């Protein structure tokens, strides 16, 4: 389906309707569950949930909502999730910023994967943190590099995207998850796990989330409804152990303003009570899986063999590697002329090292548009 002007204005970027911008890392607006939201709103109002939606609310979030969320996560994580370990946020970005506020000071050192989520780098810059990158391979962050730099830099935390990584699509192996936790205890740093894609698998499921290691007292696991329901809800959670939870609940922002986003929590509580999210999540995984196959097959047929990628089994993204002498920022200029685009690799490196890479998203557009976008990109590569 062709995106309308109104839809395109809601994507944080301004596009013409005939442009296929493969750099947009967001859910497809045409897939958002409008009818489910309407049904949940009616259920919420009819059951008088406003008594918990309209006051300031508990610092950690509404108990009724956290109970429903704990049951939902327990099913999907296949392990018990206690509501006492859940702290409600205004989405992952706000949760990550709050963690920086509570657990860091200006000038402190944190670790990120190389590459990493480009907009997380902006949040860390806003907090004036010293960001040190740790390289990855096909199994995730390289443990030997992490240990060597942990001893040298003594970071406050490691920011990791363990499942269907943004931008690479890589999933951190079970063994390395365990090794990271051991190192976090040995070198006294936190593990901030951005688990936004944990539930969006359409191939081999990932290992259990880093939330599996809460007893280490080093893990803060971030989740959000932005990718599995709707980003405009601005609703997410942090799952953590008792000690770190006490730090979150003691934050000035919730002492002053109460629990975060209690109004939206009431509507999502109804979605969970009505069992609307599970079938919607299954629908998304089916659609995203087909779109991923289409974009990868189209790239294999139309792009030069010198451009390589690994087909992901979940998430939103494919990470393209170009020959080492290619700067994808220059290719992007040509692609723009052909009304397509992508995110150039340098954006995902705190050292601007990944200049010969590009991130493409297969979640935002339908299959026909993905095929067209890739063929346009292939044409751009032939231009002098």
Buried (B, 14 or more C-beta within 10 A) or exposed (E): EEBEEEBBEEBEEEBEEEBBBBBBBBBBBBBBBEEBBEBBBEBBBEEEBEEBBEEEBBBBBBBBBBBBBBBBBEEBBEEEBBBEBBBBBBBBBBBBBBBBEBBBEEEBBBBBBBBBBBBBBEBBEEBEBBBBBBEBEEBBBBBEBBBEBBEEBEBBBBBBBBBBBBBBBBBBBEEBBBBBBBBBBEBEBBBBBBBBBBBBBBBEBBBBBBBBBBEBBBBBBBBBBBBBBBBBBBBBBBBBBEEBBEBBBEBEBBEEEBBBBBBBBBBBBBBBBEEBBEEBBEEBBEBBBBBBBBBBBBBEEBBEEEBEBBBBBBBBBBBBBBEEEBEBEEBBEBBEEBBBBBBBBBBBBBEEBBBBBBBBBBBBBBBEBBBBBBBBBBBBBEEE
